[in-house]
Amino acid sequence: MSTATLSIDLDAIRANWRALNEKTSGETGAVVKANAYGLGAGFVAKALLKEGVQTFFVAVAEEGGGVRKSLGNASTIY
């Protein structure tokens, strides 16, 4: 059985958020539901918080608790 390796390019994730954020006049949040679509919600959320994201969206309360644990109280999670 072969195995696969997933490499996460946090620079690309941050660049994508910056590009979207520059096109909006309001606040731009980040959706990190489903474990950031399999990338690791805490891992991705921490990188985006450092980039300036203040608002994160999850699908269920348990996900929000995990993201809160990773980020502390420095953000808003819905």
Stockholm file with secondary structure:
# STOCKHOLM 1.0

chainA/1-78         MSTATLSIDLDAIRANWRALNEKTSGETGAVVKANAYGLGAGFVAKALLKEGVQTFFVAVAEEGGGVRKSLGNASTIY
#=GR chainA/1-78 SS CCCCCCCCCHHHHHHHHHHHHHTCSSCCCEECHHHHHHTCHHHHHHHHHHHTCCEEECSSHHHHHHHHHHHTTSSEEC
#=GC SS_cons        CCCCCCCCCHHHHHHHHHHHHHTCSSCCCEECHHHHHHTCHHHHHHHHHHHTCCEEECSSHHHHHHHHHHHTTSSEEC
//
